[in-house]
Amino acid sequence: MGSVQSATTNEADEAAARRNNEIDTQIQADHLKRKNEVRLLVFGSADSGKSSLLKRVKLIHHGAHREATL
């Protein structure tokens, strides 16, 4: 009549729990990394100083930014 559940866990459950914890840790680390990231989109016509602005930012921050072009 009653259902009985075993209190012991098998190796597959333990491995799944470890993998779940690894994934959660990686998600938290990625979140902190993205929290400190700043993106800047620079608009302007030709010869308006977009490249000069990026060069100055690079000099000020000692190359700490990544330039991504799409």
PDB file of N, CA, C, O and CB in Angstrom:
ATOM      1  N   MET A   1       0.801  -1.197   0.000  1.00  0.00           N
ATOM      2  CA  MET A   1       0.000   0.000   0.000  1.00  0.00           C
ATOM      3  C   MET A   1       0.844   1.261   0.000  1.00  0.00           C
ATOM      4  O   MET A   1       0.604   2.179  -0.785  1.00  0.00           O
ATOM      5  CB  MET A   1      -0.912  -0.002   1.178  1.00  0.00           C
ATOM      6  N   GLY A   2       1.806   1.304   0.859  1.00  0.00           N
ATOM      7  CA  GLY A   2       2.644   2.488   0.928  1.00  0.00           C
ATOM      8  C   GLY A   2       3.834   2.369   0.000  1.00  0.00           C
ATOM      9  O   GLY A   2       4.284   1.267  -0.317  1.00  0.00           O
ATOM     10  N   SER A   3       4.332   3.492  -0.425  1.00  0.00           N
ATOM     11  CA  SER A   3       5.518   3.465  -1.280  1.00  0.00           C
ATOM     12  C   SER A   3       6.736   3.765  -0.421  1.00  0.00           C
ATOM     13  O   SER A   3       6.721   4.653   0.431  1.00  0.00           O
ATOM     14  CB  SER A   3       5.396   4.489  -2.456  1.00  0.00           C
ATOM     15  N   VAL A   4       7.771   3.012  -0.666  1.00  0.00           N
ATOM     16  CA  VAL A   4       8.995   3.153   0.106  1.00  0.00           C
ATOM     17  C   VAL A   4      10.078   3.683  -0.820  1.00  0.00           C
ATOM     18  O   VAL A   4      10.232   3.219  -1.950  1.00  0.00           O
ATOM     19  CB  VAL A   4       9.420   1.797   0.757  1.00  0.00           C
ATOM     20  N   GLN A   5      10.813   4.645  -0.334  1.00  0.00           N
ATOM     21  CA  GLN A   5      11.881   5.220  -1.132  1.00  0.00           C
ATOM     22  C   GLN A   5      13.198   4.997  -0.413  1.00  0.00           C
ATOM     23  O   GLN A   5      13.295   5.205   0.796  1.00  0.00           O
ATOM     24  CB  GLN A   5      11.638   6.727  -1.393  1.00  0.00           C
ATOM     25  N   SER A   6      14.195   4.581  -1.142  1.00  0.00           N
ATOM     26  CA  SER A   6      15.494   4.298  -0.556  1.00  0.00           C
ATOM     27  C   SER A   6      16.210   5.597  -0.214  1.00  0.00           C
ATOM     28  O   SER A   6      16.125   6.574  -0.959  1.00  0.00           O
ATOM     29  CB  SER A   6      16.345   3.450  -1.509  1.00  0.00           C
ATOM     30  N   ALA A   7      16.901   5.606   0.892  1.00  0.00           N
ATOM     31  CA  ALA A   7      17.629   6.795   1.319  1.00  0.00           C
ATOM     32  C   ALA A   7      19.011   6.869   0.688  1.00  0.00           C
ATOM     33  O   ALA A   7      19.643   7.925   0.714  1.00  0.00           O
ATOM     34  CB  ALA A   7      17.750   6.818   2.830  1.00  0.00           C
ATOM     35  N   THR A   8      19.486   5.778   0.127  1.00  0.00           N
ATOM     36  CA  THR A   8      20.811   5.783  -0.483  1.00  0.00           C
ATOM     37  C   THR A   8      20.715   6.282  -1.913  1.00  0.00           C
ATOM     38  O   THR A   8      19.732   6.028  -2.609  1.00  0.00           O
ATOM     39  CB  THR A   8      21.442   4.377  -0.442  1.00  0.00           C
ATOM     40  N   THR A   9      21.737   6.987  -2.337  1.00  0.00           N
ATOM     41  CA  THR A   9      21.780   7.476  -3.714  1.00  0.00           C
ATOM     42  C   THR A   9      22.796   6.662  -4.484  1.00  0.00           C
ATOM     43  O   THR A   9      23.780   6.183  -3.920  1.00  0.00           O
ATOM     44  CB  THR A   9      22.128   8.991  -3.770  1.00  0.00           C
ATOM     45  N   ASN A  10      22.560   6.511  -5.736  1.00  0.00           N
ATOM     46  CA  ASN A  10      23.501   5.740  -6.533  1.00  0.00           C
ATOM     47  C   ASN A  10      24.552   6.664  -7.152  1.00  0.00           C
ATOM     48  O   ASN A  10      24.457   7.887  -7.044  1.00  0.00           O
ATOM     49  CB  ASN A  10      22.759   4.950  -7.630  1.00  0.00           C
ATOM     50  N   GLU A  11      25.531   6.079  -7.787  1.00  0.00           N
ATOM     51  CA  GLU A  11      26.647   6.845  -8.342  1.00  0.00           C
ATOM     52  C   GLU A  11      26.207   7.795  -9.442  1.00  0.00           C
ATOM     53  O   GLU A  11      26.776   8.877  -9.583  1.00  0.00           O
ATOM     54  CB  GLU A  11      27.702   5.909  -8.876  1.00  0.00           C
ATOM     55  N   ALA A  12      25.213   7.416 -10.218  1.00  0.00           N
ATOM     56  CA  ALA A  12      24.735   8.280 -11.301  1.00  0.00           C
ATOM     57  C   ALA A  12      24.132   9.563 -10.740  1.00  0.00           C
ATOM     58  O   ALA A  12      24.343  10.644 -11.291  1.00  0.00           O
ATOM     59  CB  ALA A  12      23.698   7.540 -12.166  1.00  0.00           C
ATOM     60  N   ASP A  13      23.385   9.445  -9.649  1.00  0.00           N
ATOM     61  CA  ASP A  13      22.798  10.632  -9.028  1.00  0.00           C
ATOM     62  C   ASP A  13      23.884  11.543  -8.464  1.00  0.00           C
ATOM     63  O   ASP A  13      23.791  12.765  -8.583  1.00  0.00           O
ATOM     64  CB  ASP A  13      21.818  10.228  -7.916  1.00  0.00           C
ATOM     65  N   GLU A  14      24.896  10.967  -7.862  1.00  0.00           N
ATOM     66  CA  GLU A  14      25.993  11.767  -7.312  1.00  0.00           C
ATOM     67  C   GLU A  14      26.767  12.460  -8.422  1.00  0.00           C
ATOM     68  O   GLU A  14      27.143  13.624  -8.282  1.00  0.00           O
ATOM     69  CB  GLU A  14      26.936  10.888  -6.481  1.00  0.00           C
ATOM     70  N   ALA A  15      27.009  11.760  -9.521  1.00  0.00           N
ATOM     71  CA  ALA A  15      27.713  12.366 -10.652  1.00  0.00           C
ATOM     72  C   ALA A  15      26.887  13.493 -11.256  1.00  0.00           C
ATOM     73  O   ALA A  15      27.428  14.532 -11.634  1.00  0.00           O
ATOM     74  CB  ALA A  15      28.031  11.308 -11.723  1.00  0.00           C
ATOM     75  N   ALA A  16      25.581  13.288 -11.346  1.00  0.00           N
ATOM     76  CA  ALA A  16      24.698  14.325 -11.879  1.00  0.00           C
ATOM     77  C   ALA A  16      24.689  15.551 -10.965  1.00  0.00           C
ATOM     78  O   ALA A  16      24.671  16.684 -11.447  1.00  0.00           O
ATOM     79  CB  ALA A  16      23.267  13.779 -12.051  1.00  0.00           C
ATOM     80  N   ALA A  17      24.701  15.334  -9.674  1.00  0.00           N
ATOM     81  CA  ALA A  17      24.715  16.449  -8.722  1.00  0.00           C
ATOM     82  C   ALA A  17      26.026  17.224  -8.812  1.00  0.00           C
ATOM     83  O   ALA A  17      26.026  18.454  -8.761  1.00  0.00           O
ATOM     84  CB  ALA A  17      24.503  15.935  -7.286  1.00  0.00           C
ATOM     85  N   ARG A  18      27.152  16.502  -8.949  1.00  0.00           N
ATOM     86  CA  ARG A  18      28.448  17.181  -9.101  1.00  0.00           C
ATOM     87  C   ARG A  18      28.476  18.012 -10.379  1.00  0.00           C
ATOM     88  O   ARG A  18      28.934  19.154 -10.371  1.00  0.00           O
ATOM     89  CB  ARG A  18      29.600  16.157  -9.113  1.00  0.00           C
ATOM     90  N   ARG A  19      27.986  17.438 -11.473  1.00  0.00           N
ATOM     91  CA  ARG A  19      27.969  18.153 -12.754  1.00  0.00           C
ATOM     92  C   ARG A  19      27.065  19.375 -12.664  1.00  0.00           C
ATOM     93  O   ARG A  19      27.393  20.430 -13.208  1.00  0.00           O
ATOM     94  CB  ARG A  19      27.498  17.222 -13.894  1.00  0.00           C
ATOM     95  N   ASN A  20      25.938  19.243 -11.987  1.00  0.00           N
ATOM     96  CA  ASN A  20      25.028  20.368 -11.806  1.00  0.00           C
ATOM     97  C   ASN A  20      25.711  21.492 -11.031  1.00  0.00           C
ATOM     98  O   ASN A  20      25.558  22.662 -11.379  1.00  0.00           O
ATOM     99  CB  ASN A  20      23.752  19.917 -11.079  1.00  0.00           C
ATOM    100  N   ASN A  21      26.458  21.151  -9.991  1.00  0.00           N
ATOM    101  CA  ASN A  21      27.181  22.159  -9.215  1.00  0.00           C
ATOM    102  C   ASN A  21      28.256  22.835 -10.056  1.00  0.00           C
ATOM    103  O   ASN A  21      28.462  24.043  -9.936  1.00  0.00           O
ATOM    104  CB  ASN A  21      27.811  21.526  -7.975  1.00  0.00           C
ATOM    105  N   GLU A  22      28.947  22.071 -10.910  1.00  0.00           N
ATOM    106  CA  GLU A  22      29.959  22.655 -11.793  1.00  0.00           C
ATOM    107  C   GLU A  22      29.325  23.655 -12.754  1.00  0.00           C
ATOM    108  O   GLU A  22      29.868  24.736 -12.984  1.00  0.00           O
ATOM    109  CB  GLU A  22      30.689  21.554 -12.580  1.00  0.00           C
ATOM    110  N   ILE A  23      28.183  23.290 -13.309  1.00  0.00           N
ATOM    111  CA  ILE A  23      27.489  24.179 -14.241  1.00  0.00           C
ATOM    112  C   ILE A  23      27.023  25.439 -13.530  1.00  0.00           C
ATOM    113  O   ILE A  23      27.174  26.538 -14.063  1.00  0.00           O
ATOM    114  CB  ILE A  23      26.293  23.462 -14.888  1.00  0.00           C
ATOM    115  N   ASP A  24      26.458  25.299 -12.334  1.00  0.00           N
ATOM    116  CA  ASP A  24      26.011  26.467 -11.569  1.00  0.00           C
ATOM    117  C   ASP A  24      27.176  27.397 -11.246  1.00  0.00           C
ATOM    118  O   ASP A  24      27.035  28.618 -11.319  1.00  0.00           O
ATOM    119  CB  ASP A  24      25.323  26.023 -10.274  1.00  0.00           C
ATOM    120  N   THR A  25      28.316  26.830 -10.892  1.00  0.00           N
ATOM    121  CA  THR A  25      29.500  27.634 -10.594  1.00  0.00           C
ATOM    122  C   THR A  25      29.959  28.391 -11.831  1.00  0.00           C
ATOM    123  O   THR A  25      30.319  29.565 -11.738  1.00  0.00           O
ATOM    124  CB  THR A  25      30.636  26.749 -10.064  1.00  0.00           C
ATOM    125  N   GLN A  26      29.951  27.737 -12.983  1.00  0.00           N
ATOM    126  CA  GLN A  26      30.363  28.385 -14.228  1.00  0.00           C
ATOM    127  C   GLN A  26      29.398  29.500 -14.618  1.00  0.00           C
ATOM    128  O   GLN A  26      29.824  30.550 -15.098  1.00  0.00           O
ATOM    129  CB  GLN A  26      30.457  27.358 -15.356  1.00  0.00           C
ATOM    130  N   ILE A  27      28.112  29.278 -14.415  1.00  0.00           N
ATOM    131  CA  ILE A  27      27.116  30.310 -14.719  1.00  0.00           C
ATOM    132  C   ILE A  27      27.343  31.535 -13.842  1.00  0.00           C
ATOM    133  O   ILE A  27      27.265  32.663 -14.329  1.00  0.00           O
ATOM    134  CB  ILE A  27      25.684  29.765 -14.518  1.00  0.00           C
ATOM    135  N   GLN A  28      27.620  31.332 -12.566  1.00  0.00           N
ATOM    136  CA  GLN A  28      27.875  32.460 -11.666  1.00  0.00           C
ATOM    137  C   GLN A  28      29.142  33.209 -12.060  1.00  0.00           C
ATOM    138  O   GLN A  28      29.171  34.438 -12.016  1.00  0.00           O
ATOM    139  CB  GLN A  28      27.987  31.973 -10.220  1.00  0.00           C
ATOM    140  N   ALA A  29      30.182  32.486 -12.442  1.00  0.00           N
ATOM    141  CA  ALA A  29      31.432  33.123 -12.861  1.00  0.00           C
ATOM    142  C   ALA A  29      31.217  33.929 -14.138  1.00  0.00           C
ATOM    143  O   ALA A  29      31.733  35.040 -14.260  1.00  0.00           O
ATOM    144  CB  ALA A  29      32.536  32.065 -13.075  1.00  0.00           C
ATOM    145  N   ASP A  30      30.470  33.388 -15.080  1.00  0.00           N
ATOM    146  CA  ASP A  30      30.181  34.108 -16.322  1.00  0.00           C
ATOM    147  C   ASP A  30      29.352  35.357 -16.050  1.00  0.00           C
ATOM    148  O   ASP A  30      29.556  36.395 -16.679  1.00  0.00           O
ATOM    149  CB  ASP A  30      29.449  33.195 -17.311  1.00  0.00           C
ATOM    150  N   HIS A  31      28.417  35.251 -15.114  1.00  0.00           N
ATOM    151  CA  HIS A  31      27.589  36.408 -14.766  1.00  0.00           C
ATOM    152  C   HIS A  31      28.446  37.536 -14.188  1.00  0.00           C
ATOM    153  O   HIS A  31      28.260  38.698 -14.550  1.00  0.00           O
ATOM    154  CB  HIS A  31      26.494  36.003 -13.759  1.00  0.00           C
ATOM    155  N   LEU A  32      29.372  37.208 -13.302  1.00  0.00           N
ATOM    156  CA  LEU A  32      30.246  38.231 -12.726  1.00  0.00           C
ATOM    157  C   LEU A  32      31.143  38.852 -13.787  1.00  0.00           C
ATOM    158  O   LEU A  32      31.400  40.055 -13.760  1.00  0.00           O
ATOM    159  CB  LEU A  32      31.098  37.634 -11.606  1.00  0.00           C
ATOM    160  N   LYS A  33      31.614  38.045 -14.709  1.00  0.00           N
ATOM    161  CA  LYS A  33      32.464  38.550 -15.788  1.00  0.00           C
ATOM    162  C   LYS A  33      31.683  39.520 -16.672  1.00  0.00           C
ATOM    163  O   LYS A  33      32.193  40.582 -17.029  1.00  0.00           O
ATOM    164  CB  LYS A  33      33.020  37.383 -16.634  1.00  0.00           C
ATOM    165  N   ARG A  34      30.449  39.159 -17.027  1.00  0.00           N
ATOM    166  CA  ARG A  34      29.627  40.022 -17.878  1.00  0.00           C
ATOM    167  C   ARG A  34      29.181  41.280 -17.137  1.00  0.00           C
ATOM    168  O   ARG A  34      28.942  42.313 -17.763  1.00  0.00           O
ATOM    169  CB  ARG A  34      28.406  39.256 -18.384  1.00  0.00           C
ATOM    170  N   LYS A  35      29.066  41.204 -15.816  1.00  0.00           N
ATOM    171  CA  LYS A  35      28.631  42.354 -15.033  1.00  0.00           C
ATOM    172  C   LYS A  35      29.641  43.497 -15.137  1.00  0.00           C
ATOM    173  O   LYS A  35      29.261  44.667 -15.103  1.00  0.00           O
ATOM    174  CB  LYS A  35      28.429  41.956 -13.565  1.00  0.00           C
ATOM    175  N   ASN A  36      30.918  43.161 -15.262  1.00  0.00           N
ATOM    176  CA  ASN A  36      31.969  44.174 -15.328  1.00  0.00           C
ATOM    177  C   ASN A  36      32.293  44.596 -16.754  1.00  0.00           C
ATOM    178  O   ASN A  36      33.171  45.434 -16.961  1.00  0.00           O
ATOM    179  CB  ASN A  36      33.215  43.660 -14.661  1.00  0.00           C
ATOM    180  N   GLU A  37      31.612  44.038 -17.729  1.00  0.00           N
ATOM    181  CA  GLU A  37      31.887  44.349 -19.128  1.00  0.00           C
ATOM    182  C   GLU A  37      31.064  45.546 -19.576  1.00  0.00           C
ATOM    183  O   GLU A  37      29.880  45.656 -19.256  1.00  0.00           O
ATOM    184  CB  GLU A  37      31.594  43.135 -20.021  1.00  0.00           C
ATOM    185  N   VAL A  38      31.705  46.441 -20.318  1.00  0.00           N
ATOM    186  CA  VAL A  38      31.031  47.617 -20.848  1.00  0.00           C
ATOM    187  C   VAL A  38      31.187  47.598 -22.362  1.00  0.00           C
ATOM    188  O   VAL A  38      32.279  47.370 -22.882  1.00  0.00           O
ATOM    189  CB  VAL A  38      31.607  48.938 -20.230  1.00  0.00           C
ATOM    190  N   ARG A  39      30.097  47.836 -23.052  1.00  0.00           N
ATOM    191  CA  ARG A  39      30.145  47.899 -24.509  1.00  0.00           C
ATOM    192  C   ARG A  39      29.857  49.322 -24.941  1.00  0.00           C
ATOM    193  O   ARG A  39      29.036  50.017 -24.343  1.00  0.00           O
ATOM    194  CB  ARG A  39      29.135  46.909 -25.154  1.00  0.00           C
ATOM    195  N   LEU A  40      30.544  49.744 -25.987  1.00  0.00           N
ATOM    196  CA  LEU A  40      30.400  51.103 -26.484  1.00  0.00           C
ATOM    197  C   LEU A  40      30.233  51.044 -27.988  1.00  0.00           C
ATOM    198  O   LEU A  40      31.064  50.468 -28.690  1.00  0.00           O
ATOM    199  CB  LEU A  40      31.616  51.985 -26.090  1.00  0.00           C
ATOM    200  N   LEU A  41      29.168  51.635 -28.478  1.00  0.00           N
ATOM    201  CA  LEU A  41      28.916  51.702 -29.909  1.00  0.00           C
ATOM    202  C   LEU A  41      29.142  53.139 -30.340  1.00  0.00           C
ATOM    203  O   LEU A  41      28.472  54.050 -29.854  1.00  0.00           O
ATOM    204  CB  LEU A  41      27.468  51.214 -30.268  1.00  0.00           C
ATOM    205  N   VAL A  42      30.082  53.343 -31.249  1.00  0.00           N
ATOM    206  CA  VAL A  42      30.469  54.688 -31.663  1.00  0.00           C
ATOM    207  C   VAL A  42      29.899  54.953 -33.051  1.00  0.00           C
ATOM    208  O   VAL A  42      30.187  54.229 -34.004  1.00  0.00           O
ATOM    209  CB  VAL A  42      32.019  54.858 -31.655  1.00  0.00           C
ATOM    210  N   PHE A  43      29.091  55.994 -33.149  1.00  0.00           N
ATOM    211  CA  PHE A  43      28.523  56.413 -34.424  1.00  0.00           C
ATOM    212  C   PHE A  43      29.217  57.680 -34.881  1.00  0.00           C
ATOM    213  O   PHE A  43      29.749  58.437 -34.068  1.00  0.00           O
ATOM    214  CB  PHE A  43      26.994  56.635 -34.313  1.00  0.00           C
ATOM    215  N   GLY A  44      29.211  57.905 -36.169  1.00  0.00           N
ATOM    216  CA  GLY A  44      29.744  59.148 -36.699  1.00  0.00           C
ATOM    217  C   GLY A  44      30.063  59.010 -38.170  1.00  0.00           C
ATOM    218  O   GLY A  44      30.263  57.912 -38.688  1.00  0.00           O
ATOM    219  N   SER A  45      30.106  60.138 -38.818  1.00  0.00           N
ATOM    220  CA  SER A  45      30.435  60.139 -40.242  1.00  0.00           C
ATOM    221  C   SER A  45      31.936  59.944 -40.414  1.00  0.00           C
ATOM    222  O   SER A  45      32.688  59.902 -39.441  1.00  0.00           O
ATOM    223  CB  SER A  45      29.972  61.456 -40.919  1.00  0.00           C
ATOM    224  N   ALA A  46      32.350  59.829 -41.651  1.00  0.00           N
ATOM    225  CA  ALA A  46      33.772  59.662 -41.945  1.00  0.00           C
ATOM    226  C   ALA A  46      34.550  60.865 -41.421  1.00  0.00           C
ATOM    227  O   ALA A  46      34.053  61.991 -41.449  1.00  0.00           O
ATOM    228  CB  ALA A  46      34.004  59.486 -43.469  1.00  0.00           C
ATOM    229  N   ASP A  47      35.739  60.633 -40.955  1.00  0.00           N
ATOM    230  CA  ASP A  47      36.625  61.681 -40.425  1.00  0.00           C
ATOM    231  C   ASP A  47      36.026  62.427 -39.232  1.00  0.00           C
ATOM    232  O   ASP A  47      36.316  63.607 -39.031  1.00  0.00           O
ATOM    233  CB  ASP A  47      36.954  62.674 -41.521  1.00  0.00           C
ATOM    234  N   SER A  48      35.199  61.751 -38.446  1.00  0.00           N
ATOM    235  CA  SER A  48      34.628  62.410 -37.271  1.00  0.00           C
ATOM    236  C   SER A  48      35.402  62.090 -35.999  1.00  0.00           C
ATOM    237  O   SER A  48      35.096  62.638 -34.940  1.00  0.00           O
ATOM    238  CB  SER A  48      33.177  62.005 -37.100  1.00  0.00           C
ATOM    239  N   GLY A  49      36.410  61.202 -36.085  1.00  0.00           N
ATOM    240  CA  GLY A  49      37.245  60.927 -34.931  1.00  0.00           C
ATOM    241  C   GLY A  49      36.919  59.643 -34.196  1.00  0.00           C
ATOM    242  O   GLY A  49      37.310  59.483 -33.040  1.00  0.00           O
ATOM    243  N   LYS A  50      36.213  58.723 -34.836  1.00  0.00           N
ATOM    244  CA  LYS A  50      35.862  57.459 -34.175  1.00  0.00           C
ATOM    245  C   LYS A  50      37.114  56.656 -33.841  1.00  0.00           C
ATOM    246  O   LYS A  50      37.253  56.156 -32.725  1.00  0.00           O
ATOM    247  CB  LYS A  50      34.923  56.626 -35.067  1.00  0.00           C
ATOM    248  N   SER A  51      38.008  56.531 -34.787  1.00  0.00           N
ATOM    249  CA  SER A  51      39.245  55.771 -34.557  1.00  0.00           C
ATOM    250  C   SER A  51      40.114  56.452 -33.514  1.00  0.00           C
ATOM    251  O   SER A  51      40.734  55.783 -32.688  1.00  0.00           O
ATOM    252  CB  SER A  51      40.030  55.606 -35.866  1.00  0.00           C
ATOM    253  N   SER A  52      40.163  57.763 -33.546  1.00  0.00           N
ATOM    254  CA  SER A  52      40.952  58.502 -32.556  1.00  0.00           C
ATOM    255  C   SER A  52      40.402  58.285 -31.152  1.00  0.00           C
ATOM    256  O   SER A  52      41.162  58.145 -30.194  1.00  0.00           O
ATOM    257  CB  SER A  52      40.968  60.001 -32.890  1.00  0.00           C
ATOM    258  N   LEU A  53      39.088  58.259 -31.038  1.00  0.00           N
ATOM    259  CA  LEU A  53      38.466  58.013 -29.741  1.00  0.00           C
ATOM    260  C   LEU A  53      38.849  56.632 -29.222  1.00  0.00           C
ATOM    261  O   LEU A  53      39.195  56.484 -28.050  1.00  0.00           O
ATOM    262  CB  LEU A  53      36.937  58.142 -29.839  1.00  0.00           C
ATOM    263  N   LEU A  54      38.789  55.624 -30.081  1.00  0.00           N
ATOM    264  CA  LEU A  54      39.151  54.273 -29.662  1.00  0.00           C
ATOM    265  C   LEU A  54      40.624  54.186 -29.270  1.00  0.00           C
ATOM    266  O   LEU A  54      40.971  53.483 -28.321  1.00  0.00           O
ATOM    267  CB  LEU A  54      38.848  53.275 -30.778  1.00  0.00           C
ATOM    268  N   LYS A  55      41.484  54.888 -29.987  1.00  0.00           N
ATOM    269  CA  LYS A  55      42.912  54.899 -29.648  1.00  0.00           C
ATOM    270  C   LYS A  55      43.134  55.543 -28.282  1.00  0.00           C
ATOM    271  O   LYS A  55      43.949  55.064 -27.493  1.00  0.00           O
ATOM    272  CB  LYS A  55      43.723  55.650 -30.728  1.00  0.00           C
ATOM    273  N   ARG A  56      42.414  56.623 -28.002  1.00  0.00           N
ATOM    274  CA  ARG A  56      42.558  57.290 -26.702  1.00  0.00           C
ATOM    275  C   ARG A  56      42.059  56.403 -25.563  1.00  0.00           C
ATOM    276  O   ARG A  56      42.685  56.332 -24.506  1.00  0.00           O
ATOM    277  CB  ARG A  56      41.793  58.622 -26.699  1.00  0.00           C
ATOM    278  N   VAL A  57      40.943  55.735 -25.781  1.00  0.00           N
ATOM    279  CA  VAL A  57      40.423  54.817 -24.763  1.00  0.00           C
ATOM    280  C   VAL A  57      41.445  53.724 -24.504  1.00  0.00           C
ATOM    281  O   VAL A  57      41.681  53.345 -23.357  1.00  0.00           O
ATOM    282  CB  VAL A  57      39.066  54.200 -25.203  1.00  0.00           C
ATOM    283  N   LYS A  58      42.049  53.222 -25.565  1.00  0.00           N
ATOM    284  CA  LYS A  58      43.055  52.176 -25.423  1.00  0.00           C
ATOM    285  C   LYS A  58      44.263  52.687 -24.640  1.00  0.00           C
ATOM    286  O   LYS A  58      44.793  51.969 -23.792  1.00  0.00           O
ATOM    287  CB  LYS A  58      43.494  51.665 -26.802  1.00  0.00           C
ATOM    288  N   LEU A  59      44.699  53.899 -24.906  1.00  0.00           N
ATOM    289  CA  LEU A  59      45.827  54.474 -24.170  1.00  0.00           C
ATOM    290  C   LEU A  59      45.487  54.686 -22.694  1.00  0.00           C
ATOM    291  O   LEU A  59      46.298  54.398 -21.813  1.00  0.00           O
ATOM    292  CB  LEU A  59      46.249  55.803 -24.803  1.00  0.00           C
ATOM    293  N   ILE A  60      44.300  55.185 -22.438  1.00  0.00           N
ATOM    294  CA  ILE A  60      43.895  55.463 -21.060  1.00  0.00           C
ATOM    295  C   ILE A  60      43.793  54.179 -20.244  1.00  0.00           C
ATOM    296  O   ILE A  60      44.213  54.138 -19.088  1.00  0.00           O
ATOM    297  CB  ILE A  60      42.556  56.206 -21.039  1.00  0.00           C
ATOM    298  N   HIS A  61      43.238  53.140 -20.842  1.00  0.00           N
ATOM    299  CA  HIS A  61      43.008  51.886 -20.120  1.00  0.00           C
ATOM    300  C   HIS A  61      44.088  50.851 -20.378  1.00  0.00           C
ATOM    301  O   HIS A  61      43.924  49.687 -20.014  1.00  0.00           O
ATOM    302  CB  HIS A  61      41.670  51.314 -20.499  1.00  0.00           C
ATOM    303  N   HIS A  62      45.173  51.249 -20.989  1.00  0.00           N
ATOM    304  CA  HIS A  62      46.331  50.379 -21.223  1.00  0.00           C
ATOM    305  C   HIS A  62      45.958  49.085 -21.930  1.00  0.00           C
ATOM    306  O   HIS A  62      46.448  48.013 -21.575  1.00  0.00           O
ATOM    307  CB  HIS A  62      47.008  50.057 -19.910  1.00  0.00           C
ATOM    308  N   GLY A  63      45.103  49.184 -22.916  1.00  0.00           N
ATOM    309  CA  GLY A  63      44.753  48.012 -23.711  1.00  0.00           C
ATOM    310  C   GLY A  63      43.837  47.036 -23.013  1.00  0.00           C
ATOM    311  O   GLY A  63      43.771  45.871 -23.406  1.00  0.00           O
ATOM    312  N   ALA A  64      43.130  47.476 -21.991  1.00  0.00           N
ATOM    313  CA  ALA A  64      42.281  46.569 -21.225  1.00  0.00           C
ATOM    314  C   ALA A  64      40.960  46.266 -21.921  1.00  0.00           C
ATOM    315  O   ALA A  64      40.195  45.424 -21.451  1.00  0.00           O
ATOM    316  CB  ALA A  64      42.010  47.151 -19.865  1.00  0.00           C
ATOM    317  N   HIS A  65      40.684  46.934 -23.021  1.00  0.00           N
ATOM    318  CA  HIS A  65      39.425  46.667 -23.715  1.00  0.00           C
ATOM    319  C   HIS A  65      39.667  45.822 -24.953  1.00  0.00           C
ATOM    320  O   HIS A  65      40.777  45.759 -25.481  1.00  0.00           O
ATOM    321  CB  HIS A  65      38.729  47.977 -24.096  1.00  0.00           C
ATOM    322  N   ARG A  66      38.614  45.184 -25.395  1.00  0.00           N
ATOM    323  CA  ARG A  66      38.669  44.405 -26.629  1.00  0.00           C
ATOM    324  C   ARG A  66      37.874  45.156 -27.679  1.00  0.00           C
ATOM    325  O   ARG A  66      36.753  45.593 -27.418  1.00  0.00           O
ATOM    326  CB  ARG A  66      38.114  42.951 -26.425  1.00  0.00           C
ATOM    327  N   GLU A  67      38.434  45.307 -28.844  1.00  0.00           N
ATOM    328  CA  GLU A  67      37.727  45.967 -29.924  1.00  0.00           C
ATOM    329  C   GLU A  67      37.042  44.900 -30.760  1.00  0.00           C
ATOM    330  O   GLU A  67      37.704  44.052 -31.359  1.00  0.00           O
ATOM    331  CB  GLU A  67      38.690  46.831 -30.789  1.00  0.00           C
ATOM    332  N   ALA A  68      35.733  44.941 -30.801  1.00  0.00           N
ATOM    333  CA  ALA A  68      34.972  43.965 -31.577  1.00  0.00           C
ATOM    334  C   ALA A  68      34.297  44.687 -32.728  1.00  0.00           C
ATOM    335  O   ALA A  68      33.564  45.654 -32.520  1.00  0.00           O
ATOM    336  CB  ALA A  68      33.924  43.226 -30.691  1.00  0.00           C
ATOM    337  N   THR A  69      34.538  44.227 -33.916  1.00  0.00           N
ATOM    338  CA  THR A  69      33.895  44.814 -35.083  1.00  0.00           C
ATOM    339  C   THR A  69      32.995  43.771 -35.706  1.00  0.00           C
ATOM    340  O   THR A  69      33.367  42.604 -35.828  1.00  0.00           O
ATOM    341  CB  THR A  69      34.939  45.333 -36.107  1.00  0.00           C
ATOM    342  N   LEU A  70      31.826  44.191 -36.095  1.00  0.00           N
ATOM    343  CA  LEU A  70      30.864  43.274 -36.721  1.00  0.00           C
ATOM    344  C   LEU A  70      30.733  43.584 -38.180  1.00  0.00           C
ATOM    345  O   LEU A  70      29.971  42.924 -38.885  1.00  0.00           O
ATOM    346  CB  LEU A  70      29.496  43.355 -36.044  1.00  0.00           C
TER     347      LEU A  70
END
